[in-house]
Every structure is written in structure tokens, then in C-alpha cells.
Amino acid sequence: MVEDPKGRLTPGYQRHLFICAHERGPEAKRPCCLTRGGMDLMKRLKNAAKQEGLSGVRVQKSGCLDFCENGISCVVYPEGVWYTLTGEENIPDLLEHLRSGTVAEHLRMNLEE
């Protein structure tokens, strides 16, 4: 068996956060999360989680999560909580979700508006 570089004995994470970094071409009629800062936000959050020493979590980019009209799309598993993000100011709330499972209700994606 291949040795895990992080010393894990089993695969998987306690929480897995995906931030959309999908890019649409200039001719697209819909906005995209990349131009709204999705990739930059993902990198900053990933670094913040590492600096806080959060283990058992994974922060990574995703392809299109299909709700780009609302802002930067994000989903956290295993809870399956969907967020609409605006930028770096959301990082503390996302870190708290990764740390404790506490959902940032004010960031929850609202499709009813």
C-alpha cells in the first residue's frame, strides 16, 4: 500500500469545502465565479485553514456549481450546506464551519429571493 504523505491511515475528511472557480467565456450570458474572485478566495481560505492547524478538512476549487448568478458558490460536506460568498470577509465564518460544524446562516444560499 502507498504511504499517505500526511500520515493518514484512511482516506477522507471530516469536512470538505468546495468553492466554485469556474470560468465562462466573454460571450457567456451568465456570470462566473472565477471573475468574482472564487479562485483567490479559495486560496486564501485554504491558507487560513492551514495556518489555524485545521486537520481533517479539505478546501478546494470546484468546477461550476451552477448558482453563479447569486455570487461565489460554495458547498460544505458532509452537511451539504450551500453558501453564497462575497469575498475575504467570509473566511472567519467558513473557518468556524470547518472547525465546529456551525453553519453561517447569514451566508446560506437563498434561492427564494
N, C-alpha and C positions, 0 to 999 in steps of 0.2 A: 504494500500500500504506500502511496505517496505521502510524505510528511507535509502537514499543513504549515506554511511559513509563519502563521500566527499562533501555532501550538494548539489549535482546536482538535478535539477528538471526534467531533461530529459536525457535519455541515449544518448551516442555517444560522439564523439570527433571531434575537428576541423581538426586534422591530426592524422593519425595512422601509425606508422612506425613498420615494421616487419623486423627482422634480422634473417636469417637462422641460426639455431643451430642444424641442422640435423646431425646425426652420422651414418656413414656406417661402417660395419664390416671390419676387416683387410683383408678379402678376396675380398672386392669390387674392381672393376676395375676403378671406378670413385672416385675422391677426395670428401671430405665432408667439410662443413663449420665449423663444431664443431672443427675439428683438426686444422683448420686455425685460430681459435680464435673467432668464431662467438658468443659464449655464453659470453665470457669475454667482448667482445666489446659491446654487448647488455647491460650488467650490468653497464659498465662504462658510456654508453650513457644515460641510464635510470637515473643514479645518477646525471649526469651532467645536465640533463633537470630539475630534481627536484631541484638541487642547484640554477639553474637560475630562478626558480619560474615559469616555463612554465606551464600554465594551458590549459586545453582543448586539450592536446595531450596525446597520449599513445605510449609507446615504449615497445615492447615485442618480445620474440623469436617466431620463426615460425618453422614449420616442413620444409621439403625440398621445396625450391623454384625452384629447377631444373636447376640452372645455376652455379653449384659449380665449374666447370672447370675454370671459369674466376676469382674466388676469393670469398670472403664472399658476398653472395647475400643479397640484401636489397630492400624493396619496401615501398614507402610512399603514402598513400591515404589521401584525395580523388584524388590527382593529378595523381596517378598511375605511378609515376616516379620510375624507377628501377635503382639501383646503384650497382656497384662492388666496394667493400671496401677492404682496405688493413690492416687497424688497427686503433689504437687510434688517429693517426694523422688526421683521417677523422671526428672526433667528432665535431670540430667547424663548419664545413660546414653542417653537419647534423642538428646541433642545429639551424643554421641560416635558414635552410629549414623549420624546425618545427616552428620557431618563425615567419617568414615572408612569407614563401612560395617560397623563392628564391631557384631555382634549382641549385645545384652544378654541372654544365655542365661537368667539368673535371672528375667527379666520375660516370657519367651516364654509365650504362651498354652498351657496344658496342659489338654487336653480328656479326658485319661485318668484324672484323679483322681476 
